[in-house]
Amino acid sequence: MKKYNHAWVIFVSILLGSCESNQNQIQENVSQLANECVQGVINHTIIPTYDSMTIESERLALLLAEFKANPTQQKLDSIRLQWKLIRETWELSEGFLFGPVATENIDPRLDTWPINIQDLENLLQKQTVFSQTDLNQFEDGLKGFHPLEYLLWGKDGNKSVSQFDSIQINLMIALSNDIAGLSRSCSFQWNTSFANEFQLNSKEAMLEIIGAMQGICSEVAEGKLGEPFELKNAQLEESPFSKNSLEDFKNNMISVRNVYHASFVGDGKGVADFVKFFNLSLHNKIELQLKLSLQALDAINVPFGDAIHQQPVAVKNAIDQIAALSEILETELLPLVQDRL
């Protein structure tokens, strides 16, 4: 019978136990890092973005009430600028379209495109006042940003003060109040119960965050840019009445950057900190592709509806750069998190 050295057996047992302990400690440290990154995205990006959108949308409702009492060009200019400020904050939220904005169908209620202009005009012929109950019964294409955009700028983007009547203003006020209410709902739920629920499982939360980043890149490349470009159809352009489409697209990319770095208000630990810890080369690759995507959009210097005909090379480059970022997030960043958590 083979004899064993009891001292050697004890040593090996201690060594294996030590390795297992070290492995457990490493996993705890990785989980802690992931949890800090999730908290950073929540506290520095998601909640402040929705809080800001709430403030901006409530300001719009006040401006419209003042416009109704005394419509002037100066007040109209202020309202149009305020619409763009809210629109900017909304587009900065599209890098994290999960949570209440998804489960309560808030996204389509705010941002369905295209709208049916004829249905909107018919509505203005049928009603003179518009309650919240009325808006709740409207189809998504008759509420949110784009009907309000159409009413503010007109089909050709040059609507004058004299072209507004009390019925249109009533509907604009109702639409702005609805946007404010939906913004408050997102803000309230993230500030109360949802943030706590979301960070209970840091792996699932990280995967949700990265999936949302990749999702908006794909949507911008294939839908917002790609579809109007491929079909050469400017009527598919998002935010056409205000000529704000390119700003929408840029803010979507900035939203991805904000999530990656946990920025918007201050800087916390974000997805970037997790990536840098495990793969600095991948981090640098993502940073470069974010930069190239924004630079490609900046190179388009005419309204997007015109650019699809006048600057096809620049538009195609923007599509390609954002699609490349989407692929990196899906095929390299997502597997990294799946493997390490």
Disulfide bonds with the S-S distance in Angstrom:
none
